[in-house]
Amino acid sequence: MDTVTAKKTRSLDILFVAPKGHKDSKTNQKPLFHMAIGVLVSITPEHHNIEIIDERFGDTIDYDKQYDFVGITSRTIDAKRAYEVADEFRKRGTTVILGGLHVSFNPEEAREHADCIVCGEAENLWDTILEDVAAKQLKPLYDAKDFPPVKTIAPLNYKRIAEASKREKVDSTKSIPIYITRGCPYECSFCVTPNFTGKLYRRQNDEELKAQITAAKEAFFNNNSRKNAKPWFMLCDENLGISKTRLWKALDLLKECDIMFSVFLSMNFLEDDETVKRLVDAGCNMALVGFESIKQSTLEAYNKGHVNSADKIVEVIERCRKAGLNIQGNFLINPDLDSFEDMDELVRFIGRNHVFMPIIQIITPYPGTKMYHEYKEKGLITDEDWDKYNALNLVVKSVNYDPVSFQHKFMQIYYQSYSWKNIFNRVRMNPYPLINLISSLAFRKHLRNQLDSFEKNNALEPSNKKNIF
């Protein structure tokens, strides 16, 4: 939607809320704003008044303040909190619009908590919603499928986002989110992207993107924080590296912008020396890579055995480390494929190879994914308490383990991967030690709290942290 040519309605007072799930993780790596809200702020015509509340940053909500409507976005982990916020506003007679990933795939559930539900991307339907609110003719459902498909990427208005969120400027240890591309042509069973943003691969206009980065620097970056420091951007693209040619083109553009950035990438791109060199030259400080597992039989079960192995993972980590690039490895634990000994070996592997800020997750079928539908049809989902959908809880049936013992072991090994020894060694061995140290310490504390809480709630003997952590 073009905010310049959009039909001008009466001025509306709008509040956007990014709720924080009750069991959402605490990490120093959270971007400065929720991208869905950033898009909505950017496509809303300038004559409307906008505020942003983001509970991840400790923002408090004034439920008694008057708004024409409150828009709330929600991931699955945030869903219950989103509904609580929505209910509180509706008690006071405030109109509530719910949208986001979780709501898009659970509209009937969400309908009980909202005056209006938005399913899918909002770019091509948002103007209609604003007109209907102004005319007091808001409909109960707006589905992106009923509007023209989104074929472009809405440029983010960083100045307006900063003003609406009242977020302070940051140094180079906090990331500013941005999109270069949207959409993904692939259909991984555990990923929701194709069913939400679609399979059409869209890319930002080069000049528009450079202008956004310049605006983001001015709006959010404190360039007096450290000498020669560069702003850190988090590329939120679902699949920036869809092909080597397109990836290289994007890297050439980013190099011109003189920034640091992090990105999600497939492992196969990092097996190429030239691509790794281009990433570093362009300013990439970290790539998040889905390694999934170091166990070959598990990789084969995920149909990745032909392209991945523990040896290849080691080679990729070493190649990137020597070039000056941190690799944040993402590993999945599956109770039907991985034993307790496999979990212990994963921790040893992470320690030996000094994996930067490792992410370890229990396999979780999120609503909207192919995996969710498959597990649901087979009756394998044991829990739909959305607070538990943070990949730290076992919510599927296991033939090998009872849920409490499995989850306890998982939480122990996750915390162990952030032992003082492992943190010290990875800070010493990897590039960008300051970001590594700050992020690792914050996440270690979060994991410790999670483990302590789990043991207390399940009347388990406290783990001997002195000996194993």
ZIBELVEN-V150221 format. One record per residue. N is the residue number from 1. RES is the residue in one letter. SS is DSSP state (A for helix, B for strand, O for the rest). Layout:
BEGIN
n->N res->RES ss->SS
n->N res->RES ss->SS
END
This chain:
BEGIN
n->1 res->M ss->O
n->2 res->D ss->O
n->3 res->T ss->O
n->4 res->V ss->O
n->5 res->T ss->O
n->6 res->A ss->O
n->7 res->K ss->O
n->8 res->K ss->O
n->9 res->T ss->O
n->10 res->R ss->O
n->11 res->S ss->O
n->12 res->L ss->O
n->13 res->D ss->B
n->14 res->I ss->B
n->15 res->L ss->B
n->16 res->F ss->B
n->17 res->V ss->B
n->18 res->A ss->B
n->19 res->P ss->O
n->20 res->K ss->O
n->21 res->G ss->O
n->22 res->H ss->O
n->23 res->K ss->O
n->24 res->D ss->O
n->25 res->S ss->O
n->26 res->K ss->O
n->27 res->T ss->O
n->28 res->N ss->O
n->29 res->Q ss->O
n->30 res->K ss->O
n->31 res->P ss->O
n->32 res->L ss->O
n->33 res->F ss->O
n->34 res->H ss->O
n->35 res->M ss->A
n->36 res->A ss->A
n->37 res->I ss->A
n->38 res->G ss->A
n->39 res->V ss->A
n->40 res->L ss->A
n->41 res->V ss->A
n->42 res->S ss->A
n->43 res->I ss->A
n->44 res->T ss->O
n->45 res->P ss->O
n->46 res->E ss->O
n->47 res->H ss->O
n->48 res->H ss->O
n->49 res->N ss->B
n->50 res->I ss->B
n->51 res->E ss->B
n->52 res->I ss->B
n->53 res->I ss->B
n->54 res->D ss->B
n->55 res->E ss->A
n->56 res->R ss->A
n->57 res->F ss->A
n->58 res->G ss->O
n->59 res->D ss->O
n->60 res->T ss->O
n->61 res->I ss->O
n->62 res->D ss->O
n->63 res->Y ss->O
n->64 res->D ss->O
n->65 res->K ss->O
n->66 res->Q ss->O
n->67 res->Y ss->O
n->68 res->D ss->O
n->69 res->F ss->B
n->70 res->V ss->B
n->71 res->G ss->B
n->72 res->I ss->B
n->73 res->T ss->B
n->74 res->S ss->O
n->75 res->R ss->O
n->76 res->T ss->A
n->77 res->I ss->A
n->78 res->D ss->A
n->79 res->A ss->A
n->80 res->K ss->A
n->81 res->R ss->A
n->82 res->A ss->A
n->83 res->Y ss->A
n->84 res->E ss->A
n->85 res->V ss->A
n->86 res->A ss->A
n->87 res->D ss->A
n->88 res->E ss->A
n->89 res->F ss->A
n->90 res->R ss->A
n->91 res->K ss->A
n->92 res->R ss->O
n->93 res->G ss->O
n->94 res->T ss->O
n->95 res->T ss->O
n->96 res->V ss->B
n->97 res->I ss->B
n->98 res->L ss->B
n->99 res->G ss->B
n->100 res->G ss->O
n->101 res->L ss->A
n->102 res->H ss->A
n->103 res->V ss->A
n->104 res->S ss->A
n->105 res->F ss->A
n->106 res->N ss->O
n->107 res->P ss->A
n->108 res->E ss->A
n->109 res->E ss->A
n->110 res->A ss->A
n->111 res->R ss->A
n->112 res->E ss->O
n->113 res->H ss->O
n->114 res->A ss->O
n->115 res->D ss->O
n->116 res->C ss->B
n->117 res->I ss->B
n->118 res->V ss->B
n->119 res->C ss->B
n->120 res->G ss->O
n->121 res->E ss->O
n->122 res->A ss->O
n->123 res->E ss->O
n->124 res->N ss->O
n->125 res->L ss->O
n->126 res->W ss->A
n->127 res->D ss->A
n->128 res->T ss->A
n->129 res->I ss->A
n->130 res->L ss->A
n->131 res->E ss->A
n->132 res->D ss->A
n->133 res->V ss->A
n->134 res->A ss->A
n->135 res->A ss->O
n->136 res->K ss->O
n->137 res->Q ss->O
n->138 res->L ss->O
n->139 res->K ss->O
n->140 res->P ss->O
n->141 res->L ss->B
n->142 res->Y ss->B
n->143 res->D ss->B
n->144 res->A ss->A
n->145 res->K ss->A
n->146 res->D ss->A
n->147 res->F ss->O
n->148 res->P ss->O
n->149 res->P ss->O
n->150 res->V ss->O
n->151 res->K ss->O
n->152 res->T ss->O
n->153 res->I ss->O
n->154 res->A ss->O
n->155 res->P ss->O
n->156 res->L ss->O
n->157 res->N ss->O
n->158 res->Y ss->A
n->159 res->K ss->A
n->160 res->R ss->A
n->161 res->I ss->A
n->162 res->A ss->A
n->163 res->E ss->A
n->164 res->A ss->A
n->165 res->S ss->A
n->166 res->K ss->O
n->167 res->R ss->O
n->168 res->E ss->O
n->169 res->K ss->O
n->170 res->V ss->B
n->171 res->D ss->O
n->172 res->S ss->O
n->173 res->T ss->O
n->174 res->K ss->O
n->175 res->S ss->B
n->176 res->I ss->B
n->177 res->P ss->B
n->178 res->I ss->B
n->179 res->Y ss->O
n->180 res->I ss->O
n->181 res->T ss->B
n->182 res->R ss->B
n->183 res->G ss->O
n->184 res->C ss->O
n->185 res->P ss->O
n->186 res->Y ss->O
n->187 res->E ss->O
n->188 res->C ss->O
n->189 res->S ss->O
n->190 res->F ss->O
n->191 res->C ss->O
n->192 res->V ss->O
n->193 res->T ss->A
n->194 res->P ss->A
n->195 res->N ss->A
n->196 res->F ss->A
n->197 res->T ss->O
n->198 res->G ss->O
n->199 res->K ss->O
n->200 res->L ss->O
n->201 res->Y ss->O
n->202 res->R ss->B
n->203 res->R ss->B
n->204 res->Q ss->O
n->205 res->N ss->O
n->206 res->D ss->A
n->207 res->E ss->A
n->208 res->E ss->A
n->209 res->L ss->A
n->210 res->K ss->A
n->211 res->A ss->A
n->212 res->Q ss->A
n->213 res->I ss->A
n->214 res->T ss->A
n->215 res->A ss->A
n->216 res->A ss->A
n->217 res->K ss->A
n->218 res->E ss->A
n->219 res->A ss->A
n->220 res->F ss->A
n->221 res->F ss->B
n->222 res->N ss->O
n->223 res->N ss->O
n->224 res->N ss->O
n->225 res->S ss->O
n->226 res->R ss->O
n->227 res->K ss->O
n->228 res->N ss->O
n->229 res->A ss->O
n->230 res->K ss->O
n->231 res->P ss->O
n->232 res->W ss->B
n->233 res->F ss->B
n->234 res->M ss->B
n->235 res->L ss->B
n->236 res->C ss->O
n->237 res->D ss->O
n->238 res->E ss->O
n->239 res->N ss->O
n->240 res->L ss->O
n->241 res->G ss->O
n->242 res->I ss->O
n->243 res->S ss->O
n->244 res->K ss->A
n->245 res->T ss->A
n->246 res->R ss->A
n->247 res->L ss->A
n->248 res->W ss->A
n->249 res->K ss->A
n->250 res->A ss->A
n->251 res->L ss->A
n->252 res->D ss->A
n->253 res->L ss->A
n->254 res->L ss->A
n->255 res->K ss->A
n->256 res->E ss->A
n->257 res->C ss->A
n->258 res->D ss->O
n->259 res->I ss->O
n->260 res->M ss->B
n->261 res->F ss->B
n->262 res->S ss->B
n->263 res->V ss->B
n->264 res->F ss->B
n->265 res->L ss->B
n->266 res->S ss->O
n->267 res->M ss->A
n->268 res->N ss->A
n->269 res->F ss->A
n->270 res->L ss->A
n->271 res->E ss->A
n->272 res->D ss->O
n->273 res->D ss->A
n->274 res->E ss->A
n->275 res->T ss->A
n->276 res->V ss->A
n->277 res->K ss->A
n->278 res->R ss->A
n->279 res->L ss->A
n->280 res->V ss->A
n->281 res->D ss->A
n->282 res->A ss->A
n->283 res->G ss->O
n->284 res->C ss->B
n->285 res->N ss->B
n->286 res->M ss->B
n->287 res->A ss->B
n->288 res->L ss->B
n->289 res->V ss->B
n->290 res->G ss->B
n->291 res->F ss->B
n->292 res->E ss->B
n->293 res->S ss->O
n->294 res->I ss->O
n->295 res->K ss->O
n->296 res->Q ss->A
n->297 res->S ss->A
n->298 res->T ss->A
n->299 res->L ss->A
n->300 res->E ss->A
n->301 res->A ss->A
n->302 res->Y ss->O
n->303 res->N ss->O
n->304 res->K ss->O
n->305 res->G ss->O
n->306 res->H ss->O
n->307 res->V ss->O
n->308 res->N ss->O
n->309 res->S ss->O
n->310 res->A ss->A
n->311 res->D ss->A
n->312 res->K ss->A
n->313 res->I ss->A
n->314 res->V ss->A
n->315 res->E ss->A
n->316 res->V ss->A
n->317 res->I ss->A
n->318 res->E ss->A
n->319 res->R ss->A
n->320 res->C ss->A
n->321 res->R ss->A
n->322 res->K ss->A
n->323 res->A ss->A
n->324 res->G ss->O
n->325 res->L ss->O
n->326 res->N ss->B
n->327 res->I ss->B
n->328 res->Q ss->B
n->329 res->G ss->B
n->330 res->N ss->B
n->331 res->F ss->B
n->332 res->L ss->B
n->333 res->I ss->B
n->334 res->N ss->O
n->335 res->P ss->O
n->336 res->D ss->O
n->337 res->L ss->O
n->338 res->D ss->O
n->339 res->S ss->O
n->340 res->F ss->A
n->341 res->E ss->A
n->342 res->D ss->A
n->343 res->M ss->A
n->344 res->D ss->A
n->345 res->E ss->A
n->346 res->L ss->A
n->347 res->V ss->A
n->348 res->R ss->A
n->349 res->F ss->A
n->350 res->I ss->A
n->351 res->G ss->A
n->352 res->R ss->A
n->353 res->N ss->O
n->354 res->H ss->O
n->355 res->V ss->O
n->356 res->F ss->B
n->357 res->M ss->B
n->358 res->P ss->B
n->359 res->I ss->B
n->360 res->I ss->B
n->361 res->Q ss->B
n->362 res->I ss->B
n->363 res->I ss->O
n->364 res->T ss->O
n->365 res->P ss->O
n->366 res->Y ss->O
n->367 res->P ss->O
n->368 res->G ss->O
n->369 res->T ss->O
n->370 res->K ss->A
n->371 res->M ss->A
n->372 res->Y ss->A
n->373 res->H ss->A
n->374 res->E ss->A
n->375 res->Y ss->A
n->376 res->K ss->A
n->377 res->E ss->A
n->378 res->K ss->O
n->379 res->G ss->O
n->380 res->L ss->O
n->381 res->I ss->B
n->382 res->T ss->O
n->383 res->D ss->O
n->384 res->E ss->O
n->385 res->D ss->O
n->386 res->W ss->A
n->387 res->D ss->A
n->388 res->K ss->A
n->389 res->Y ss->O
n->390 res->N ss->O
n->391 res->A ss->O
n->392 res->L ss->O
n->393 res->N ss->O
n->394 res->L ss->O
n->395 res->V ss->O
n->396 res->V ss->B
n->397 res->K ss->O
n->398 res->S ss->O
n->399 res->V ss->O
n->400 res->N ss->O
n->401 res->Y ss->O
n->402 res->D ss->O
n->403 res->P ss->A
n->404 res->V ss->A
n->405 res->S ss->A
n->406 res->F ss->A
n->407 res->Q ss->A
n->408 res->H ss->A
n->409 res->K ss->A
n->410 res->F ss->A
n->411 res->M ss->A
n->412 res->Q ss->A
n->413 res->I ss->A
n->414 res->Y ss->A
n->415 res->Y ss->A
n->416 res->Q ss->A
n->417 res->S ss->O
n->418 res->Y ss->O
n->419 res->S ss->O
n->420 res->W ss->A
n->421 res->K ss->A
n->422 res->N ss->A
n->423 res->I ss->A
n->424 res->F ss->A
n->425 res->N ss->A
n->426 res->R ss->A
n->427 res->V ss->A
n->428 res->R ss->A
n->429 res->M ss->A
n->430 res->N ss->O
n->431 res->P ss->O
n->432 res->Y ss->O
n->433 res->P ss->A
n->434 res->L ss->A
n->435 res->I ss->A
n->436 res->N ss->A
n->437 res->L ss->A
n->438 res->I ss->A
n->439 res->S ss->A
n->440 res->S ss->A
n->441 res->L ss->A
n->442 res->A ss->A
n->443 res->F ss->A
n->444 res->R ss->A
n->445 res->K ss->A
n->446 res->H ss->A
n->447 res->L ss->A
n->448 res->R ss->A
n->449 res->N ss->A
n->450 res->Q ss->A
n->451 res->L ss->A
n->452 res->D ss->A
n->453 res->S ss->A
n->454 res->F ss->A
n->455 res->E ss->A
n->456 res->K ss->A
n->457 res->N ss->A
n->458 res->N ss->O
n->459 res->A ss->O
n->460 res->L ss->O
n->461 res->E ss->O
n->462 res->P ss->O
n->463 res->S ss->O
n->464 res->N ss->O
n->465 res->K ss->A
n->466 res->K ss->A
n->467 res->N ss->A
n->468 res->I ss->A
n->469 res->F ss->O
END
